[in-house]
Amino acid sequence: MKHPFEKLLQLQFLAILLAIIFGVFTILSGNLFLAFFTCLLVTADLLFEGLIELRKQNPAQFARHFFRVIMIIIFVSYLYFT
């Protein structure tokens, strides 16, 4: 029997795995765009976690994750584009 959130869990795992891989490349190369992309992957991981909470009928946890995602995207975009 499949887990009801299997696709979201797989996407969450993929996002954090890619964030680790791109993070290592960022450290080795010092490329600013890779650092920006790594931060976006971490926010994708948080977003998938929030969607799992929403599916579990826990909208308060979803709202916390969603606002964290928005704040991180705004902050990282500000740092990248200025």
C-alpha positions as semicolon CSV with decimal commas, in nm:
position;residue;x (nm);y (nm);z (nm)
1;M;0,000;0,000;0,000
2;K;0,133;0,340;-0,098
3;H;0,179;0,621;0,148
4;P;-0,082;0,893;0,083
5;F;0,186;1,162;0,056
6;E;0,442;0,956;-0,135
7;K;0,480;1,199;-0,428
8;L;0,524;1,498;-0,197
9;L;0,776;1,308;0,015
10;Q;0,970;1,212;-0,298
11;L;0,972;1,573;-0,417
12;Q;1,084;1,690;-0,075
13;F;1,367;1,438;-0,070
14;L;1,470;1,532;-0,424
15;A;1,473;1,903;-0,339
16;I;1,694;1,858;-0,033
17;L;1,924;1,615;-0,216
18;L;1,969;1,862;-0,503
19;A;2,024;2,142;-0,251
20;I;2,307;1,943;-0,093
21;I;2,465;1,867;-0,431
22;F;2,437;2,225;-0,556
23;G;2,557;2,350;-0,217
24;V;2,876;2,151;-0,248
25;F;2,930;2,283;-0,603
26;T;2,862;2,635;-0,474
27;I;3,126;2,601;-0,204
28;L;3,379;2,463;-0,451
29;S;3,314;2,715;-0,728
30;G;3,200;3,024;-0,539
31;N;2,932;3,093;-0,800
32;L;2,666;3,333;-0,670
33;F;2,393;3,198;-0,898
34;L;2,446;2,845;-0,763
35;A;2,410;2,981;-0,410
36;F;2,083;3,151;-0,509
37;F;1,957;2,831;-0,671
38;T;2,054;2,629;-0,363
39;C;1,852;2,861;-0,140
40;L;1,555;2,823;-0,373
41;L;1,583;2,444;-0,347
42;V;1,580;2,468;0,031
43;T;1,265;2,680;0,012
44;A;1,111;2,419;-0,220
45;D;1,180;2,162;0,050
46;L;0,998;2,380;0,303
47;L;0,710;2,430;0,062
48;F;0,669;2,054;0,012
49;E;0,674;2,009;0,389
50;G;0,397;2,267;0,414
51;L;0,192;2,092;0,146
52;I;0,224;1,766;0,339
53;E;0,094;1,945;0,648
54;L;-0,195;2,086;0,447
55;R;-0,284;1,735;0,328
56;K;-0,279;1,624;0,693
57;Q;-0,551;1,883;0,763
58;N;-0,312;2,105;0,960
59;P;-0,353;2,453;0,805
60;A;-0,168;2,634;1,085
61;Q;0,154;2,443;1,013
62;F;0,103;2,499;0,641
63;A;0,069;2,873;0,699
64;R;0,391;2,880;0,904
65;H;0,583;2,697;0,632
66;F;0,430;2,912;0,359
67;F;0,526;3,239;0,529
68;R;0,877;3,108;0,590
69;V;0,906;3,025;0,221
70;I;0,786;3,373;0,121
71;M;1,027;3,544;0,362
72;I;1,325;3,337;0,245
73;I;1,247;3,401;-0,122
74;I;1,215;3,775;-0,062
75;F;1,533;3,794;0,145
76;V;1,746;3,579;-0,087
77;S;1,618;3,759;-0,397
78;Y;1,701;4,093;-0,237
79;L;2,054;3,976;-0,160
80;Y;2,105;3,831;-0,507
81;F;1,972;4,123;-0,710
82;T;2,136;4,406;-0,512
